[in-house]
Amino acid sequence: MNKQIILTASLFGVLAVIAGAFGAHALADSLSPKQLDVWHTAVQYQFYHVFALLFLSLLTRFKNNMVLTTYYLFTFGIILFSGSLYLLACRNLLGWSWLHMVGPVTPVGGLLFIAGWLTLAIAGYKNK
């Protein structure tokens, strides 16, 4: 499990660096300031949860099912929260006006983040 968490965090970390650089250089002239702000929010939260996953990898030695649950909550939170924000920021650029329907996915990802942090707290509390 530790290896899986580290690999997931590494993949999301690489993608966050690429997304951050892409937003700062390739999208800077193509997106409005508000859209760029949405893009940067996606990158920020992705990075926050990359670091959380790396911390989580240190807890796998406790053999706690809550750690595995936290891993899935953070992973799917990144996909839904940051992924939907990336798409929403670029919907005009892509010409995909139907992407506004993705908007309700963002809070679901945020709820997964919140649930992940609560689960991590419970895992820490249950650890002896």
C-alpha positions as CSV (number, residue, x, y, z in Angstrom):
1,M,0.0,0.0,0.0
2,N,2.8,2.4,0.8
3,K,4.3,2.0,-2.7
4,Q,0.8,2.6,-4.3
5,I,0.3,5.8,-2.3
6,I,3.8,7.1,-3.1
7,L,3.3,6.3,-6.8
8,T,-0.1,8.0,-6.8
9,A,1.3,11.1,-5.1
10,S,4.2,11.2,-7.5
11,L,2.0,11.0,-10.5
12,F,-0.3,13.7,-9.2
13,G,2.8,15.8,-8.2
14,V,4.2,15.6,-11.8
15,L,0.8,16.5,-13.2
16,A,0.5,19.5,-10.8
17,V,3.9,20.9,-11.8
18,I,3.0,20.5,-15.5
19,A,-0.4,22.1,-14.9
20,G,1.1,24.9,-13.0
21,A,3.7,25.6,-15.7
22,F,1.1,25.2,-18.4
23,G,-1.2,27.7,-16.7
24,A,1.5,30.2,-16.1
25,H,3.0,30.1,-19.6
26,A,0.7,28.6,-22.2
27,L,-2.6,29.7,-20.8
28,A,-1.7,33.1,-19.5
29,D,-2.7,34.9,-22.7
30,S,-5.6,32.6,-23.5
31,L,-7.7,32.7,-20.3
32,S,-9.3,35.5,-18.5
33,P,-7.9,36.5,-15.1
34,K,-10.9,34.7,-13.4
35,Q,-10.3,31.6,-15.4
36,L,-6.6,31.6,-14.6
37,D,-7.5,32.0,-10.9
38,V,-9.7,28.9,-11.2
39,W,-6.8,27.1,-12.9
40,H,-4.4,28.1,-10.1
41,T,-6.9,27.0,-7.4
42,A,-7.0,23.5,-9.0
43,V,-3.2,23.4,-9.0
44,Q,-3.0,24.5,-5.4
45,Y,-5.5,22.0,-4.0
46,Q,-3.8,19.2,-6.1
47,F,-0.5,20.1,-4.5
48,Y,-1.9,20.3,-1.0
49,H,-3.3,16.8,-1.4
50,V,-0.1,15.4,-3.0
51,F,1.7,16.4,0.2
52,A,-1.2,14.9,2.2
53,L,-0.8,11.6,0.3
54,L,2.9,11.6,0.9
55,F,2.3,12.1,4.6
56,L,-0.3,9.3,4.5
57,S,2.3,6.9,3.0
58,L,4.1,7.2,6.4
59,L,1.1,5.9,8.2
60,T,0.7,2.6,6.3
61,R,2.9,0.9,8.8
62,F,-0.1,1.1,11.3
63,K,-2.2,-1.3,9.1
64,N,-5.3,0.8,9.6
65,N,-8.2,0.6,7.2
66,M,-8.8,4.2,7.7
67,V,-5.5,5.0,6.0
68,L,-6.7,3.2,2.9
69,T,-10.0,5.0,3.0
70,T,-8.2,8.3,3.3
71,Y,-6.0,7.4,0.3
72,Y,-9.1,6.8,-1.9
73,L,-10.9,9.9,-0.6
74,F,-7.9,12.2,-1.4
75,T,-7.3,10.5,-4.7
76,F,-10.8,10.8,-6.0
77,G,-11.0,14.3,-4.4
78,I,-8.1,15.4,-6.6
79,I,-9.6,13.9,-9.7
80,L,-13.1,15.4,-9.1
81,F,-12.1,18.8,-7.5
82,S,-9.0,19.7,-9.5
83,G,-10.0,17.9,-12.6
84,S,-13.4,19.7,-12.8
85,L,-11.7,23.1,-12.2
86,Y,-9.2,22.5,-15.0
87,L,-12.0,21.7,-17.4
88,L,-14.2,24.6,-16.2
89,A,-11.3,27.1,-16.6
90,C,-10.7,26.0,-20.2
91,R,-14.3,25.5,-21.4
92,N,-14.3,28.7,-23.4
93,L,-10.9,28.0,-24.9
94,L,-12.0,24.5,-25.8
95,G,-15.3,25.7,-27.2
96,W,-17.1,23.2,-25.0
97,S,-19.9,25.2,-23.5
98,W,-21.6,22.1,-22.2
99,L,-18.8,21.8,-19.7
100,H,-20.7,24.1,-17.4
101,M,-22.5,20.8,-16.4
102,V,-19.2,19.7,-14.7
103,G,-19.6,22.5,-12.2
104,P,-21.5,20.4,-9.6
105,V,-18.7,17.9,-9.6
106,T,-16.3,20.4,-8.0
107,P,-18.1,20.5,-4.6
108,V,-18.3,16.6,-4.6
109,G,-14.5,16.6,-4.8
110,G,-14.3,19.1,-2.0
111,L,-16.5,16.9,0.1
112,L,-14.2,14.0,-0.6
113,F,-11.2,16.2,0.6
114,I,-13.1,17.0,3.8
115,A,-14.1,13.4,4.4
116,G,-10.4,12.4,3.8
117,W,-9.2,14.8,6.4
118,L,-11.8,13.6,8.9
119,T,-10.9,10.0,8.2
120,L,-7.3,10.8,8.7
121,A,-8.1,12.4,12.1
122,I,-10.0,9.3,13.1
123,A,-7.1,7.1,11.9
124,G,-4.8,9.1,14.1
125,Y,-7.1,8.9,17.0
126,K,-7.5,5.1,16.8
127,N,-3.7,4.6,16.5
128,K,-2.3,3.3,19.7
